[in-house]
Amino acid sequence: MPEGEHGGVSDFGISLSAGAGAAAGAGAGTQSVHETDATHEPAQDARFELADQIRRITSSMVGAPLTDADIAAAVVVLKKVADRLQRVAGPGRRPRAQPDPAGHPQEFFPTSPVIGFANPVAPPVVVEAVDGELRGTAFFDYQYEGPPTCVHGGVIAMVFDEMLGAANIMAGSPAMTGTLTIRYRKPTPLRTPLRLEARFVEREGRKVRTHGAIYHGEMLTAEAEGIFIEVVPQRFLAIVTENSDSPEAVEQVRADARRLGFSDSAPS
């Protein structure tokens, strides 16, 4: 996104509507994300295909009856690939994308572990905006299994956290998770199409309330209620500075705050 073209959201989806002088902001195991029935086709990126192939490997490694010889042979090949990628990689880290509330929600966080097509950890959940709500579909393979044949409860919690957060960005109220209450109504089945929903409910000061649900067919398997807290840019910059040992990551957020007119008051 060109500099200056944003929707009042900083890197990681933190609200830019608060703070002095701020401008107001508002099923097969090898299934590819390109084989889903998503209505949105993301921009082509070589990382998406690489992540797809890594997902295939992960699914086979976790759930397929492979022999030790097959695994040992794969180790040799994959070690060469990993060695080469580390060797040719540049210094620092790749900059993260800016989530644009006016854009497609699938592109909010391309490297997210939930909806990121460029992240091999992500299933990924395929999302779109429908009538002001966030709707999605998912197919969880063997690597997301908890109880036999069921999606791990912690994975469900992670998905809700992302879905509700993205719904808040769509509503112009991005914030960080305060509390997330999940009700596991039924076991959520593994390796079958699922339907997901998330919607912004209301905002009270800095508190944002959001609701989400997961369905298998018409059966509700889990639902979530979230309370999110808006974090002003100066505080978020302080959090990044405290947590990160990467000067590039800190400077990325610092430059974002300066570009949007916020004072640079966080520690260096």
ABEGO torsion letter per residue (X at the ends): XBBGBBAGBBBGGBBAABEBGBBBBXXBAABBAAABABABBBBBBAAAAAAAAAAAAAAAAAABBBBAAAAAAAAAAAAAAAAAAAAABBBEBBBBBBBBAABBAAAABAABAAABAABAABOBBBBBBBGGBBBBBBBBBAAABBBBGBBBAAAAAAAAAAAAAAAAAAAGBBBBBABBBBBBABBBBBGBBBBBBBBBABBBEABBBBBBBBBBEABBABBBBBBBBBBBAAAAAAAAAAABABAAAAAAAAAAAAAAGBBBABBX
